[in-house]
Amino acid sequence: MKKTERKAGPHGLREELTVGEVAERSGVAVSAIHFYEAKGLIASRRNAGNQRRYARDVLRRVAIIKVAQRIGIPLAAIGEALATLPSGRTPTAKDWRRLSAVWKTDLDERIENLLKLRNQLNQCIGCGCLSIRDCRLRNPADTLAEEGAGPRLLEPD
């Protein structure tokens, strides 16, 4: 095999991609690809010239990472989810449904908390006092201070 030739898979596609090709195809910077790899979210192998080579399934994994990040899933949770996927194959639609079901629950909780925050923020500002200590509507006699520091009304029940 010549140096410029690359091994093709069953569909005539190269089995492995360079980091630049992964970046171009996924729309993610090379530095982000390296970061994901350092965090254990994706993996590569080194060829004889010590260059990184990525299996094609990394493109789907990077897509999953991007979607999860966009909805605010922490990288640690993304890593835990990706660790449940079988290595050596492209994640399937069934895999995605399983991962997204878990993330949907988390997202629903965050949406509920944001709605609560928005609604309570409106009510608090609407009273005009802007003082938690003196607010007779939201925190009469500063009773919430007994529960500890922080936004007690905005925390999940």
C-alpha positions as CSV (number, residue, x, y, z in Angstrom):
1,M,0.0,0.0,0.0
2,K,1.4,3.4,-1.0
3,K,1.8,6.1,1.5
4,T,-1.0,8.2,-0.1
5,E,-3.4,5.2,-0.2
6,R,-5.9,4.6,2.6
7,K,-7.7,1.5,3.4
8,A,-11.4,1.6,2.2
9,G,-14.3,0.0,4.0
10,P,-17.1,-2.1,2.5
11,H,-18.9,1.0,1.0
12,G,-15.8,2.4,-0.6
13,L,-15.3,4.9,2.3
14,R,-12.1,5.2,4.2
15,E,-12.4,3.5,7.5
16,E,-10.4,6.1,9.3
17,L,-10.3,9.9,9.3
18,T,-7.7,12.4,10.2
19,V,-8.4,15.0,12.9
20,G,-8.8,17.6,10.3
21,E,-11.3,15.5,8.4
22,V,-13.3,14.9,11.6
23,A,-13.2,18.6,12.4
24,E,-14.4,19.5,8.9
25,R,-17.1,16.9,8.7
26,S,-18.4,17.6,12.2
27,G,-18.1,21.4,12.2
28,V,-16.1,21.3,15.4
29,A,-12.6,22.9,15.8
30,V,-9.6,20.6,15.8
31,S,-8.9,21.8,19.3
32,A,-12.3,20.7,20.4
33,I,-11.7,17.2,18.9
34,H,-8.5,17.0,20.9
35,F,-10.4,18.2,24.0
36,Y,-13.1,15.6,23.6
37,E,-10.5,13.0,23.3
38,A,-8.6,14.2,26.4
39,K,-11.9,14.0,28.3
40,G,-12.4,10.4,27.1
41,L,-15.5,11.2,25.1
42,I,-14.0,10.0,21.8
43,A,-11.0,7.9,21.0
44,S,-8.4,7.6,18.3
45,R,-5.4,5.4,17.4
46,R,-2.0,6.4,16.3
47,N,-0.7,5.3,12.9
48,A,2.9,4.4,12.1
49,G,3.7,8.1,11.7
50,N,2.2,8.8,15.1
51,Q,-0.7,10.7,13.6
52,R,-4.2,10.4,15.1
53,R,-6.7,8.4,13.1
54,Y,-10.4,8.2,14.1
55,A,-12.9,5.6,13.2
56,R,-15.9,6.9,11.2
57,D,-18.3,6.3,14.1
58,V,-16.6,9.3,15.9
59,L,-18.6,11.6,13.6
60,R,-21.9,10.4,15.2
61,R,-20.4,10.6,18.7
62,V,-19.3,14.2,18.1
63,A,-22.8,15.0,16.8
64,I,-24.2,13.5,20.0
65,I,-21.8,15.6,22.1
66,K,-22.7,18.8,20.2
67,V,-26.5,18.3,20.7
68,A,-26.0,17.4,24.4
69,Q,-23.9,20.4,25.0
70,R,-26.4,22.7,23.2
71,I,-29.1,21.6,25.6
72,G,-26.8,22.1,28.6
73,I,-25.8,18.6,29.5
74,P,-22.5,18.7,31.4
75,L,-19.6,16.9,29.8
76,A,-19.3,14.5,32.7
77,A,-22.9,13.3,32.0
78,I,-22.2,13.2,28.3
79,G,-19.2,11.0,29.0
80,E,-21.2,8.7,31.2
81,A,-23.8,8.3,28.5
82,L,-21.2,7.7,25.8
83,A,-19.6,5.1,28.0
84,T,-22.8,3.0,27.7
85,L,-22.5,2.8,24.0
86,P,-20.7,-0.2,22.4
87,S,-17.3,0.7,21.1
88,G,-16.4,-0.1,17.5
89,R,-19.7,0.8,16.0
90,T,-21.7,3.8,15.1
91,P,-24.4,4.8,17.6
92,T,-27.8,3.8,16.2
93,A,-31.2,5.6,16.4
94,K,-32.1,3.2,19.2
95,D,-28.9,4.3,21.1
96,W,-29.9,7.9,20.6
97,R,-33.5,7.3,21.8
98,R,-32.1,5.7,25.0
99,L,-29.7,8.6,25.6
100,S,-32.1,11.3,24.8
101,A,-34.8,9.8,27.1
102,V,-32.5,10.3,30.1
103,W,-31.5,13.8,28.9
104,K,-35.2,14.7,28.2
105,T,-36.0,14.1,31.9
106,D,-33.2,16.4,32.9
107,L,-34.2,19.0,30.4
108,D,-37.8,18.9,31.5
109,E,-36.7,19.5,35.1
110,R,-34.5,22.4,34.1
111,I,-37.3,23.9,32.0
112,E,-39.7,23.6,35.0
113,N,-37.2,25.4,37.2
114,L,-36.6,28.1,34.7
115,L,-40.3,28.7,34.4
116,K,-40.6,28.9,38.1
117,L,-37.7,31.3,38.2
118,R,-39.2,33.5,35.5
119,N,-42.6,33.5,37.2
120,Q,-41.3,34.2,40.7
121,L,-38.9,36.8,39.4
122,N,-41.8,38.7,37.8
123,Q,-43.8,38.5,41.0
124,C,-40.9,39.7,43.1
125,I,-40.0,42.6,40.9
126,G,-43.8,43.4,40.5
127,C,-44.1,44.1,44.2
128,G,-41.6,47.0,43.8
129,C,-39.8,46.6,47.2
130,L,-36.8,44.7,45.8
131,S,-36.0,43.7,49.3
132,I,-36.0,40.1,50.4
133,R,-35.7,41.1,54.0
134,D,-38.8,43.3,53.9
135,C,-40.9,41.5,51.3
136,R,-44.2,40.7,52.9
137,L,-45.4,38.9,49.8
138,R,-42.5,36.4,49.1
139,N,-40.7,36.2,52.4
140,P,-42.7,37.7,55.3
141,A,-40.5,38.4,58.4
142,D,-37.6,36.8,56.6
143,T,-38.8,33.3,57.5
144,L,-36.8,31.7,54.7
145,A,-33.5,32.7,56.4
146,E,-34.2,29.7,58.8
147,E,-33.8,27.3,55.8
148,G,-30.3,28.5,54.9
149,A,-28.6,30.8,52.5
150,G,-29.6,31.1,48.8
151,P,-32.7,31.4,46.7
152,R,-35.0,29.1,48.7
153,L,-38.1,29.8,46.7
154,L,-36.4,28.9,43.4
155,E,-34.9,25.6,44.4
156,P,-36.7,22.4,43.4
157,D,-39.1,20.9,45.9
